[in-house]
Amino acid sequence: MLVREELERRADLIEVLSRKLSKDRIDELRSKSLSIADFIKSSSKVITTTSDFYESPARYASIIFSSITDKDVRYVDSEDLMYYIAPYDESRESSVIIYSSSEGLHNLRLLTDQLTWTNHRVLVVTQSKLGEDLEYRLSGNVVVNLDTDEWLLHTHIITSLAAGELAPSESLRKARIVKELNSLDAKLLEDLLQAYDNVLRELRKFVAEPFITTASPSMWGVAEEVVYKRSFNTYLVRPEAVPRHVSKVRRVLIISTDVEEYSLKSVRGLSITQGVEVFSLNVRTDPLTSPIYGLLLIEFL
């Protein structure tokens, strides 16, 4: 009976996710990604930031654009940008991309005012349609509305699509990424579940008790999904800070990729040096597409 219920739940989730990854939805995101690609293409320097606690869309943008394009794109914390960079970078103003979920609208107003007053070009990626006040403040700038309830998944997809537009046509990595993005369908979800079925079963047991969550740079969005959007008893900690927290919670979830495994070696070592229980969710794909697969996997927890 339990197996049957699990299979039915899995089938329902695959159907729901397939709609969110439908060809029409991906084509819509691809069309909207052109505005991001054009904005970056026409900029000499680009800063990415967020107006809320979801840092990963802007961090991911910095990683993928720096990896497969020749554009100068870097992530900056929103407060650092507002108070220490934007007011003082006269004659060398960077263009700015702000990722703003529905929970970051107050801070978006502050960011928008500061950046427009200091003559920066701005593009805002939003979760839903902005109110008249914010639309007025952003008049003359670019707004890309994703109209989504899957903020982290769809921001990672649209950002990777934009990067694919800007990458050199001869790039083999670009070709692989574009191919993977064109294969986000029910079959991929089935294959993904089959490959990680045992890991997910063990992970469900692990998250039943309190734990610390940490992640590699490319997988930070998956960690944010676990901590901020799920009802687990956990909190998010940078890898370098984990040793200072394990005296309180002696269980750590690491979310990473095979390529980035070494960057979390010291956290994994806590299982030996301090007897900490460590669970690793390792996604075995290119770090540039792994957060998309990771975000899909977390849906099945």
N, C-alpha and C positions, 0 to 999 in steps of 0.2 A: 504493500500500500504506500509506504514511504517513498519507494523508488518511483512508483507511478506519479505521485504528487510532484516529486522533484523533476521528472521528465515533462510534466504539464507546465510547471513553473518555467522551466528552461525554454520550452516552445513558445510560451507567451512572451517571455523577455526577448527572444530572438525576433518575434514578430514586431514588437514595439520598437526595438532598436533598428530593425530593417527599415521601418518607416522613417526614422530619424536619419538614416543613411541612404535613403532612396536616391535613385538617379536624379529625380527632379530636385531634391534637396541639395545634393552635391553640385548639380549644375547651377543652382541658385547661389550657393556659396562661391563657386568658381567665378560667376559673373561679378559678384560683389568684391571678390579678391582683386579684381583688376584695378579698383580704385586705390587699394593699398599699394599694389605694385607700381602704379603710375605715380603715386605720391612719393614713394621711396626713390623711384627712378629719376624724378625731377629734383631730388634733394642731394646736397653734397654730404651732409651729415644728418643722421637721424637718431633721436633718443626715443626709447620706448619706456612707458611707465604705466601704472595703473592708478585708478582712483579709489580702490577698495583693498580688501585684504587678500584678494586673489592675485598674487604676484606672477603666477606661472605664465599667463598668456604673453606678458611683456618680456619676461625672461626667455621664454621659448623663442619669441620673435628675434631677440638678439642672437641667440644660438644659431638658429637656422639660416638667417640672412647672412651672418658672418661666415657660416660654414660653406654655403653653396653659391653665394653671389659675391661680387666685388664691392658691395656697398658698406659704408661705415655706419654700422648700427650697434648701439649699446644701450643696455638697461640702466636706468637711474631711478632710485626710490623717489616717490612723488614729493615728499617733504624736502629732500635734498634738492630736487629740481626747482621747487617753488621758492625756497629761501636762500639757496647758495649758488645756483647756476643761472636760472632764467633772468634774474635782475642784473647780472653782472657780465653777460657774455656779448656785449655790444659789438657789432660788426662781424661777429662770428656765430650768429644765432643758428642753432640747429632746428630742423623740423622735428616735430614731436608727434608721436602716435600714442594716444591714451586708450587703454582698454578699460571700459567702465561697465561693470555689471549693474543691475538695478539697485544694488546695495551701496553703490559708490557715488550717487548723484550729488550729495552735498559737497563732497570733496571735489567732484568734477567742476562744480561752479567756481570753487576757489582756484583750481588749476587753470580753468578756461580764462578767468579774469587776469591772472598773473601772466599767462602766456600771450594773450592777445594784447595786453598793455605793453608788453616788452617786444612786440613785433615778431613773434614766432609763428610759423606756419603750423597748423594743427590739423590732425586727423583723429577723429574719435570713433572707436569701434564700440557700439552700444549693444546691450542685451535686448532692449525694447525701445519703442519710440520715445523720444525725449519730449518733455513739456515745452510749452511756448516760450517760457523764460530762458531755458537752456538753448533752444533753437535760435532765439534772438542773439544770445551771447556768442553763439558759434557761427553766426551768419558770415559768409565769406570763407568759411573753412569747410572741411569735408567730414561728413558724418556717414558711417556705415552701420546701419541697423540690422542686426542678425535676427531679431524677432524669434528668440529661442528660449527654451527652458533647459537646454543642455549647454550652459555657458562655457564650461571648460572644454568639452568635446568639440564644440563648433568653433571656438576661437583657435584651438590648435589646428583644426582642419583648414580654416580659411587662411591662417597664417602660412601654413605649409603650401597651400595652393598659390598664394601670392609669391612666395619664395621660388616656387617652380617656374612661375612666369618670368622671373628676373634672372634665373640661373642660365649660364651659357648653354646654347642648344646642344653642344657636343658633350656636355657633362653626363657621364654614365650614372652618377649618383642622382642627378635630376631625373633621368629616365626611369630609374628604379623607384624613386619616390612617387612620381606621377603615376606609374603603373600600379603601385600599391594603393594610392588614393582612388584610383578608378576601380579597385576591386573590393571596396567596402560594401559588402552585401551579405545576404543571409548565409551563403556558402562559407564566406570567410568567418563569420561568427561561429558556425558549426565547427569549422576546422580549429578555430582558436580555442573553443571550449574543449574539444577533444584533446588538444595538445596540453592544456593546462588544467584538466579536470582534477587530477590528484592534488595538484598544488592548491586549487581553490577549496577542495574538501578540507585540507589541513589548515588552510588560512581561516576558514569559517570557525574552526575549533579555537584557533589562536586568538581571534578578535573577541571571543566571548568574555575575556577578562581584561582588565586595564592594561594599556601598553603605550609606549612612546612610538611615534611615527617619524621617520626620517627618509630622505631620498637623495638620489644623485641629481645633478642639475637638470637633465632632460626630463626626469620623471617627477619633478616637483609638483606638476599639476595633478598627477595621480594621487600623490600624498595629500594635496589640498582637498581632493574629492573625498578621500577617506576621512579626513579630520573634520571638514566643514560641512559636508553634505550627508554624512551617514551618522547613525545614532550610536556609534561606538564610544567607549570610554577611553579616549586617547587625546593627545595633543601633539602639535608639530614642533620639531626641534631640528635646527641645522646640524649636520653631521658632526662638526667640530665641537658642538656644545653637548652632545649626547652623554659623554662621560660625567658631566656635572649633574645630570638628572637621574642616572640609574640608581642612585642611593635611595630614591623615593619610589620609582617604578622600575622593577628589574626585568622588564620584558620590552623588547624593541622590534618593531617592524621596519625592515629595510626594503625600499622599493628602488630598483635599479635596473641596469642593463648589463649584459656581459662585458661590453666595451668599457663601461665605467666602474666595473667591479673593484678595481684597485683603489679608487678614490674613497671607498668605504671600508677598506681593509681594517682600519683601526676600530671601527664600530663593530665589525664582525668579531674582532679579537677580544671584545669584552666578554664573550661567552667563555673564553679560556682564562683571561686575567681576573675577571670579577664574578664569574659564574652567572652571567646574565643570560636569560633565554632570548635568543635571537632568531627571528623568522625572516627569510629573504624571499621576496617576490622579484624574481629576475626575468625580465622580458628579453627574449633572445632575438632581437632584431636591431636594425640600424637605430641609434639613439635619436635620429631626427623623426622617425615615425613611431618609435616605441611608446611615447606617451599616448598616442591615439589608441593603440592596442591595449595599453594599460588601463585607460579610462573605460574601454569597452569591457574588459575583464572584471573590473570592480562592480559593474552593473549586476554581475552574477553572484556576488557575495550574499 
